[in-house]
Amino acid sequence: MIFRKTIFILTRLWQYLSLYFLKPFDAINDTLTSSILYSLNWDGNIVELGSGDGEFSYVMHGGKFPLWYDRYLDTDLSKKDIFDTHIDGQINGLTKLSYPNIILSIDAKENHVKKIKEIGFSKNAKQSLYENLPLNNESVEKIFYYTPHGLKDHDIALNESIRILKKKGKILILLYNSEFKESFLCHKIANTISNEKIANYFNQLDNGRFNELIRLSKTKDEWIVYFKSKGLKVNLSYSGLSATAWKFYDIQTRPFLKKLVIIFNYFPLWLRTILKVTYMLLLFPFLLIFYIVFSNEFIIIDKKNCYFSFELEKL
């Protein structure tokens, strides 16, 4: 068990770092969330809600992107979400995964749906609001609810997922723990500093992250009560990522990320790849040690885990 967990952490941390090398603590974050989600039961036919661009799920289940590829090759720095863009044909020919069986992925953004289809991990992909899903009542046996950014109403969206779920069907869901709200450093600095210019700068770095995620946060006991009110019972649950790790994730390279993207994308692809891999090789040992110490999977640094994963069953 420990050996399998170690291999999982090593491979996913490397793959997520390759995708997010300019924001390396994103790799820590996604390795932990993939670990606590992967521990759930992924058998059966699954509909994925809130897929994003599909890269997280593909890597979680063992997919690999070529080393030259990462999220920063395909960005629009003029947008609030710089990753809301797509270049057709950029990553064709990826290895197809046979497990789990994702029969449909749904995301609210058109560019994300295009990327999901190009990756080819999911059998199909559709664009839809999460509050009005294009599926029949009790038509789905299992849902992976990757609590998405941009939800207009989480309660309505969860009701929709319950509507389409068969009785005794399962929801695999990732959610937040309200006890870590003090760890949003950008928001905290913005609301405590008196200098308006600096406060506005840190508000921009926060980018609405605090307000969005706190609306999706409860303690574990509060989530259990909430699920019960929806006719759901908890079969399994896991948690992880210390509040300390979130503080690093919240700031990391955000102040100069766009400049880093411009600098790295200036180089020809072959040279960019060499520089990227060299940087990754230097950084990876540090990130691995950081993960072991601060993920709360191996050593319990604090009891304020940021994330919960739940397997829920519709009664």
TORKOL-4160 file (C-alpha; in steps of 0.2 Angstrom, whole numbers, padded with zeros to 4 digits, m for minus):
315
<pt num="1" X="0000" Y="0000" Z="0000"/>
<pt num="2" X="0014" Y="0012" Z="0005"/>
<pt num="3" X="0024" Y="0007" Z="m0011"/>
<pt num="4" X="0009" Y="0010" Z="m0022"/>
<pt num="5" X="0005" Y="0027" Z="m0014"/>
<pt num="6" X="0023" Y="0032" Z="m0016"/>
<pt num="7" X="0023" Y="0028" Z="m0035"/>
<pt num="8" X="0007" Y="0037" Z="m0037"/>
<pt num="9" X="0014" Y="0053" Z="m0028"/>
<pt num="10" X="0031" Y="0053" Z="m0038"/>
<pt num="11" X="0023" Y="0050" Z="m0055"/>
<pt num="12" X="0008" Y="0063" Z="m0053"/>
<pt num="13" X="0019" Y="0076" Z="m0045"/>
<pt num="14" X="0031" Y="0075" Z="m0060"/>
<pt num="15" X="0017" Y="0075" Z="m0073"/>
<pt num="16" X="0008" Y="0090" Z="m0064"/>
<pt num="17" X="0024" Y="0099" Z="m0062"/>
<pt num="18" X="0027" Y="0097" Z="m0081"/>
<pt num="19" X="0010" Y="0105" Z="m0084"/>
<pt num="20" X="0011" Y="0119" Z="m0071"/>
<pt num="21" X="0030" Y="0122" Z="m0070"/>
<pt num="22" X="0029" Y="0141" Z="m0069"/>
<pt num="23" X="0017" Y="0139" Z="m0054"/>
<pt num="24" X="0025" Y="0124" Z="m0045"/>
<pt num="25" X="0013" Y="0123" Z="m0030"/>
<pt num="26" X="m0001" Y="0120" Z="m0042"/>
<pt num="27" X="0008" Y="0103" Z="m0044"/>
<pt num="28" X="0008" Y="0100" Z="m0025"/>
<pt num="29" X="m0011" Y="0105" Z="m0025"/>
<pt num="30" X="m0016" Y="0094" Z="m0039"/>
<pt num="31" X="m0006" Y="0079" Z="m0033"/>
<pt num="32" X="m0014" Y="0079" Z="m0016"/>
<pt num="33" X="m0032" Y="0082" Z="m0023"/>
<pt num="34" X="m0029" Y="0068" Z="m0036"/>
<pt num="35" X="m0023" Y="0056" Z="m0022"/>
<pt num="36" X="m0038" Y="0058" Z="m0011"/>
<pt num="37" X="m0050" Y="0057" Z="m0026"/>
<pt num="38" X="m0041" Y="0042" Z="m0033"/>
<pt num="39" X="m0043" Y="0033" Z="m0017"/>
<pt num="40" X="m0062" Y="0032" Z="m0020"/>
<pt num="41" X="m0070" Y="0019" Z="m0031"/>
<pt num="42" X="m0070" Y="0023" Z="m0050"/>
<pt num="43" X="m0078" Y="0007" Z="m0056"/>
<pt num="44" X="m0093" Y="0009" Z="m0068"/>
<pt num="45" X="m0099" Y="0021" Z="m0081"/>
<pt num="46" X="m0095" Y="0039" Z="m0075"/>
<pt num="47" X="m0101" Y="0056" Z="m0080"/>
<pt num="48" X="m0089" Y="0070" Z="m0076"/>
<pt num="49" X="m0095" Y="0087" Z="m0071"/>
<pt num="50" X="m0084" Y="0102" Z="m0070"/>
<pt num="51" X="m0070" Y="0094" Z="m0080"/>
<pt num="52" X="m0060" Y="0110" Z="m0084"/>
<pt num="53" X="m0049" Y="0107" Z="m0099"/>
<pt num="54" X="m0048" Y="0088" Z="m0094"/>
<pt num="55" X="m0029" Y="0088" Z="m0090"/>
<pt num="56" X="m0032" Y="0085" Z="m0071"/>
<pt num="57" X="m0042" Y="0069" Z="m0074"/>
<pt num="58" X="m0031" Y="0062" Z="m0087"/>
<pt num="59" X="m0015" Y="0064" Z="m0077"/>
<pt num="60" X="m0024" Y="0058" Z="m0061"/>
<pt num="61" X="m0028" Y="0041" Z="m0069"/>
<pt num="62" X="m0010" Y="0039" Z="m0077"/>
<pt num="63" X="m0010" Y="0049" Z="m0093"/>
<pt num="64" X="0006" Y="0057" Z="m0098"/>
<pt num="65" X="0009" Y="0073" Z="m0109"/>
<pt num="66" X="0025" Y="0075" Z="m0119"/>
<pt num="67" X="0038" Y="0085" Z="m0109"/>
<pt num="68" X="0037" Y="0100" Z="m0122"/>
<pt num="69" X="0019" Y="0103" Z="m0118"/>
<pt num="70" X="0012" Y="0113" Z="m0104"/>
<pt num="71" X="m0003" Y="0125" Z="m0100"/>
<pt num="72" X="0008" Y="0140" Z="m0103"/>
<pt num="73" X="0010" Y="0137" Z="m0122"/>
<pt num="74" X="m0009" Y="0140" Z="m0124"/>
<pt num="75" X="m0014" Y="0156" Z="m0115"/>
<pt num="76" X="m0022" Y="0172" Z="m0117"/>
<pt num="77" X="m0014" Y="0185" Z="m0105"/>
<pt num="78" X="m0028" Y="0198" Z="m0109"/>
<pt num="79" X="m0041" Y="0187" Z="m0100"/>
<pt num="80" X="m0046" Y="0185" Z="m0082"/>
<pt num="81" X="m0044" Y="0166" Z="m0085"/>
<pt num="82" X="m0028" Y="0166" Z="m0095"/>
<pt num="83" X="m0031" Y="0147" Z="m0099"/>
<pt num="84" X="m0048" Y="0150" Z="m0107"/>
<pt num="85" X="m0041" Y="0147" Z="m0125"/>
<pt num="86" X="m0037" Y="0133" Z="m0136"/>
<pt num="87" X="m0026" Y="0129" Z="m0151"/>
<pt num="88" X="m0033" Y="0115" Z="m0162"/>
<pt num="89" X="m0022" Y="0100" Z="m0165"/>
<pt num="90" X="m0009" Y="0104" Z="m0152"/>
<pt num="91" X="m0009" Y="0088" Z="m0142"/>
<pt num="92" X="m0016" Y="0074" Z="m0154"/>
<pt num="93" X="m0010" Y="0057" Z="m0152"/>
<pt num="94" X="m0010" Y="0055" Z="m0133"/>
<pt num="95" X="m0011" Y="0037" Z="m0126"/>
<pt num="96" X="m0029" Y="0032" Z="m0123"/>
<pt num="97" X="m0033" Y="0026" Z="m0105"/>
<pt num="98" X="m0045" Y="0011" Z="m0103"/>
<pt num="99" X="m0049" Y="0015" Z="m0085"/>
<pt num="100" X="m0060" Y="0023" Z="m0078"/>
<pt num="101" X="m0074" Y="0023" Z="m0091"/>
<pt num="102" X="m0078" Y="0042" Z="m0092"/>
<pt num="103" X="m0093" Y="0041" Z="m0104"/>
<pt num="104" X="m0096" Y="0060" Z="m0104"/>
<pt num="105" X="m0088" Y="0076" Z="m0098"/>
<pt num="106" X="m0097" Y="0092" Z="m0095"/>
<pt num="107" X="m0089" Y="0109" Z="m0093"/>
<pt num="108" X="m0096" Y="0127" Z="m0094"/>
<pt num="109" X="m0082" Y="0133" Z="m0106"/>
<pt num="110" X="m0082" Y="0130" Z="m0125"/>
<pt num="111" X="m0063" Y="0130" Z="m0125"/>
<pt num="112" X="m0062" Y="0117" Z="m0111"/>
<pt num="113" X="m0074" Y="0106" Z="m0121"/>
<pt num="114" X="m0062" Y="0107" Z="m0136"/>
<pt num="115" X="m0047" Y="0102" Z="m0126"/>
<pt num="116" X="m0056" Y="0087" Z="m0118"/>
<pt num="117" X="m0061" Y="0081" Z="m0135"/>
<pt num="118" X="m0043" Y="0083" Z="m0141"/>
<pt num="119" X="m0036" Y="0073" Z="m0126"/>
<pt num="120" X="m0048" Y="0059" Z="m0129"/>
<pt num="121" X="m0049" Y="0052" Z="m0111"/>
<pt num="122" X="m0068" Y="0055" Z="m0110"/>
<pt num="123" X="m0079" Y="0046" Z="m0123"/>
<pt num="124" X="m0089" Y="0062" Z="m0126"/>
<pt num="125" X="m0089" Y="0080" Z="m0120"/>
<pt num="126" X="m0102" Y="0094" Z="m0119"/>
<pt num="127" X="m0104" Y="0112" Z="m0115"/>
<pt num="128" X="m0117" Y="0116" Z="m0102"/>
<pt num="129" X="m0121" Y="0126" Z="m0086"/>
<pt num="130" X="m0120" Y="0115" Z="m0071"/>
<pt num="131" X="m0137" Y="0122" Z="m0065"/>
<pt num="132" X="m0146" Y="0115" Z="m0080"/>
<pt num="133" X="m0138" Y="0098" Z="m0086"/>
<pt num="134" X="m0144" Y="0091" Z="m0103"/>
<pt num="135" X="m0147" Y="0074" Z="m0096"/>
<pt num="136" X="m0163" Y="0064" Z="m0091"/>
<pt num="137" X="m0169" Y="0061" Z="m0073"/>
<pt num="138" X="m0160" Y="0046" Z="m0065"/>
<pt num="139" X="m0150" Y="0042" Z="m0080"/>
<pt num="140" X="m0133" Y="0041" Z="m0073"/>
<pt num="141" X="m0125" Y="0028" Z="m0062"/>
<pt num="142" X="m0110" Y="0037" Z="m0056"/>
<pt num="143" X="m0104" Y="0056" Z="m0056"/>
<pt num="144" X="m0087" Y="0063" Z="m0054"/>
<pt num="145" X="m0091" Y="0081" Z="m0047"/>
<pt num="146" X="m0075" Y="0090" Z="m0049"/>
<pt num="147" X="m0082" Y="0106" Z="m0040"/>
<pt num="148" X="m0079" Y="0118" Z="m0054"/>
<pt num="149" X="m0074" Y="0136" Z="m0054"/>
<pt num="150" X="m0088" Y="0148" Z="m0060"/>
<pt num="151" X="m0102" Y="0140" Z="m0052"/>
<pt num="152" X="m0117" Y="0152" Z="m0052"/>
<pt num="153" X="m0126" Y="0142" Z="m0038"/>
<pt num="154" X="m0118" Y="0127" Z="m0030"/>
<pt num="155" X="m0134" Y="0121" Z="m0021"/>
<pt num="156" X="m0144" Y="0121" Z="m0038"/>
<pt num="157" X="m0129" Y="0113" Z="m0047"/>
<pt num="158" X="m0128" Y="0099" Z="m0034"/>
<pt num="159" X="m0147" Y="0097" Z="m0035"/>
<pt num="160" X="m0145" Y="0094" Z="m0054"/>
<pt num="161" X="m0132" Y="0081" Z="m0051"/>
<pt num="162" X="m0144" Y="0072" Z="m0039"/>
<pt num="163" X="m0158" Y="0073" Z="m0052"/>
<pt num="164" X="m0148" Y="0064" Z="m0065"/>
<pt num="165" X="m0142" Y="0051" Z="m0053"/>
<pt num="166" X="m0150" Y="0034" Z="m0052"/>
<pt num="167" X="m0156" Y="0028" Z="m0035"/>
<pt num="168" X="m0141" Y="0019" Z="m0026"/>
<pt num="169" X="m0130" Y="0029" Z="m0038"/>
<pt num="170" X="m0113" Y="0037" Z="m0032"/>
<pt num="171" X="m0106" Y="0054" Z="m0033"/>
<pt num="172" X="m0087" Y="0056" Z="m0031"/>
<pt num="173" X="m0084" Y="0074" Z="m0026"/>
<pt num="174" X="m0070" Y="0086" Z="m0021"/>
<pt num="175" X="m0075" Y="0100" Z="m0008"/>
<pt num="176" X="m0066" Y="0112" Z="0004"/>
<pt num="177" X="m0065" Y="0113" Z="0022"/>
<pt num="178" X="m0070" Y="0130" Z="0029"/>
<pt num="179" X="m0057" Y="0129" Z="0043"/>
<pt num="180" X="m0043" Y="0134" Z="0031"/>
<pt num="181" X="m0051" Y="0151" Z="0027"/>
<pt num="182" X="m0037" Y="0161" Z="0036"/>
<pt num="183" X="m0024" Y="0153" Z="0024"/>
<pt num="184" X="m0029" Y="0164" Z="0009"/>
<pt num="185" X="m0014" Y="0176" Z="0011"/>
<pt num="186" X="m0018" Y="0187" Z="m0005"/>
<pt num="187" X="m0036" Y="0191" Z="0002"/>
<pt num="188" X="m0030" Y="0193" Z="0020"/>
<pt num="189" X="m0016" Y="0205" Z="0015"/>
<pt num="190" X="m0028" Y="0215" Z="0003"/>
<pt num="191" X="m0040" Y="0217" Z="0018"/>
<pt num="192" X="m0028" Y="0222" Z="0031"/>
<pt num="193" X="m0016" Y="0233" Z="0023"/>
<pt num="194" X="m0019" Y="0252" Z="0023"/>
<pt num="195" X="m0011" Y="0256" Z="0007"/>
<pt num="196" X="m0024" Y="0256" Z="m0007"/>
<pt num="197" X="m0013" Y="0253" Z="m0021"/>
<pt num="198" X="m0005" Y="0238" Z="m0013"/>
<pt num="199" X="m0022" Y="0232" Z="m0007"/>
<pt num="200" X="m0029" Y="0232" Z="m0025"/>
<pt num="201" X="m0014" Y="0223" Z="m0031"/>
<pt num="202" X="m0016" Y="0209" Z="m0019"/>
<pt num="203" X="m0035" Y="0209" Z="m0023"/>
<pt num="204" X="m0030" Y="0206" Z="m0041"/>
<pt num="205" X="m0019" Y="0192" Z="m0036"/>
<pt num="206" X="m0033" Y="0184" Z="m0026"/>
<pt num="207" X="m0044" Y="0185" Z="m0042"/>
<pt num="208" X="m0060" Y="0181" Z="m0033"/>
<pt num="209" X="m0053" Y="0165" Z="m0026"/>
<pt num="210" X="m0057" Y="0168" Z="m0008"/>
<pt num="211" X="m0075" Y="0173" Z="m0011"/>
<pt num="212" X="m0078" Y="0159" Z="m0023"/>
<pt num="213" X="m0070" Y="0145" Z="m0013"/>
<pt num="214" X="m0077" Y="0150" Z="0004"/>
<pt num="215" X="m0095" Y="0148" Z="m0003"/>
<pt num="216" X="m0090" Y="0130" Z="m0007"/>
<pt num="217" X="m0083" Y="0127" Z="0011"/>
<pt num="218" X="m0089" Y="0118" Z="0026"/>
<pt num="219" X="m0082" Y="0108" Z="0041"/>
<pt num="220" X="m0083" Y="0089" Z="0038"/>
<pt num="221" X="m0098" Y="0088" Z="0050"/>
<pt num="222" X="m0107" Y="0102" Z="0041"/>
<pt num="223" X="m0105" Y="0093" Z="0024"/>
<pt num="224" X="m0112" Y="0077" Z="0031"/>
<pt num="225" X="m0127" Y="0086" Z="0038"/>
<pt num="226" X="m0129" Y="0095" Z="0021"/>
<pt num="227" X="m0128" Y="0079" Z="0011"/>
<pt num="228" X="m0141" Y="0071" Z="0022"/>
<pt num="229" X="m0153" Y="0085" Z="0019"/>
<pt num="230" X="m0151" Y="0081" Z="0000"/>
<pt num="231" X="m0154" Y="0062" Z="0002"/>
<pt num="232" X="m0136" Y="0057" Z="0001"/>
<pt num="233" X="m0126" Y="0047" Z="0013"/>
<pt num="234" X="m0107" Y="0047" Z="0015"/>
<pt num="235" X="m0099" Y="0030" Z="0010"/>
<pt num="236" X="m0081" Y="0035" Z="0010"/>
<pt num="237" X="m0071" Y="0051" Z="0014"/>
<pt num="238" X="m0053" Y="0057" Z="0014"/>
<pt num="239" X="m0044" Y="0074" Z="0017"/>
<pt num="240" X="m0028" Y="0082" Z="0015"/>
<pt num="241" X="m0017" Y="0097" Z="0011"/>
<pt num="242" X="m0011" Y="0107" Z="0026"/>
<pt num="243" X="m0016" Y="0125" Z="0029"/>
<pt num="244" X="0003" Y="0129" Z="0027"/>
<pt num="245" X="0004" Y="0122" Z="0010"/>
<pt num="246" X="m0011" Y="0132" Z="0005"/>
<pt num="247" X="m0002" Y="0148" Z="0010"/>
<pt num="248" X="0012" Y="0144" Z="m0002"/>
<pt num="249" X="m0001" Y="0139" Z="m0016"/>
<pt num="250" X="m0010" Y="0155" Z="m0013"/>
<pt num="251" X="0004" Y="0167" Z="m0018"/>
<pt num="252" X="0019" Y="0157" Z="m0026"/>
<pt num="253" X="0023" Y="0165" Z="m0043"/>
<pt num="254" X="0007" Y="0174" Z="m0045"/>
<pt num="255" X="0015" Y="0191" Z="m0044"/>
<pt num="256" X="0026" Y="0188" Z="m0059"/>
<pt num="257" X="0017" Y="0174" Z="m0068"/>
<pt num="258" X="0013" Y="0183" Z="m0084"/>
<pt num="259" X="0030" Y="0189" Z="m0086"/>
<pt num="260" X="0037" Y="0172" Z="m0084"/>
<pt num="261" X="0025" Y="0166" Z="m0097"/>
<pt num="262" X="0031" Y="0179" Z="m0109"/>
<pt num="263" X="0049" Y="0175" Z="m0106"/>
<pt num="264" X="0048" Y="0156" Z="m0108"/>
<pt num="265" X="0037" Y="0158" Z="m0124"/>
<pt num="266" X="0049" Y="0169" Z="m0132"/>
<pt num="267" X="0061" Y="0155" Z="m0134"/>
<pt num="268" X="0060" Y="0142" Z="m0148"/>
<pt num="269" X="0051" Y="0126" Z="m0143"/>
<pt num="270" X="0067" Y="0115" Z="m0142"/>
<pt num="271" X="0076" Y="0128" Z="m0131"/>
<pt num="272" X="0061" Y="0131" Z="m0121"/>
<pt num="273" X="0059" Y="0112" Z="m0117"/>
<pt num="274" X="0077" Y="0111" Z="m0112"/>
<pt num="275" X="0076" Y="0126" Z="m0100"/>
<pt num="276" X="0059" Y="0119" Z="m0093"/>
<pt num="277" X="0066" Y="0101" Z="m0090"/>
<pt num="278" X="0082" Y="0108" Z="m0082"/>
<pt num="279" X="0071" Y="0119" Z="m0070"/>
<pt num="280" X="0060" Y="0104" Z="m0066"/>
<pt num="281" X="0075" Y="0093" Z="m0062"/>
<pt num="282" X="0081" Y="0106" Z="m0050"/>
<pt num="283" X="0065" Y="0109" Z="m0042"/>
<pt num="284" X="0057" Y="0092" Z="m0041"/>
<pt num="285" X="0067" Y="0086" Z="m0025"/>
<pt num="286" X="0062" Y="0101" Z="m0016"/>
<pt num="287" X="0043" Y="0099" Z="m0021"/>
<pt num="288" X="0044" Y="0081" Z="m0016"/>
<pt num="289" X="0051" Y="0085" Z="0002"/>
<pt num="290" X="0038" Y="0099" Z="0003"/>
<pt num="291" X="0024" Y="0087" Z="m0001"/>
<pt num="292" X="0029" Y="0074" Z="0011"/>
<pt num="293" X="0030" Y="0087" Z="0025"/>
<pt num="294" X="0015" Y="0098" Z="0021"/>
<pt num="295" X="0002" Y="0087" Z="0012"/>
<pt num="296" X="m0004" Y="0079" Z="0028"/>
<pt num="297" X="m0004" Y="0063" Z="0019"/>
<pt num="298" X="0012" Y="0057" Z="0027"/>
<pt num="299" X="0015" Y="0069" Z="0042"/>
<pt num="300" X="0001" Y="0078" Z="0051"/>
<pt num="301" X="0008" Y="0096" Z="0052"/>
<pt num="302" X="m0009" Y="0103" Z="0057"/>
<pt num="303" X="m0027" Y="0097" Z="0058"/>
<pt num="304" X="m0034" Y="0110" Z="0046"/>
<pt num="305" X="m0035" Y="0100" Z="0030"/>
<pt num="306" X="m0040" Y="0111" Z="0015"/>
<pt num="307" X="m0049" Y="0097" Z="0005"/>
<pt num="308" X="m0061" Y="0083" Z="0007"/>
<pt num="309" X="m0066" Y="0070" Z="m0005"/>
<pt num="310" X="m0082" Y="0060" Z="m0003"/>
<pt num="311" X="m0090" Y="0045" Z="m0010"/>
<pt num="312" X="m0109" Y="0049" Z="m0009"/>
<pt num="313" X="m0124" Y="0037" Z="m0012"/>
<pt num="314" X="m0141" Y="0042" Z="m0017"/>
<pt num="315" X="m0154" Y="0035" Z="m0005"/>
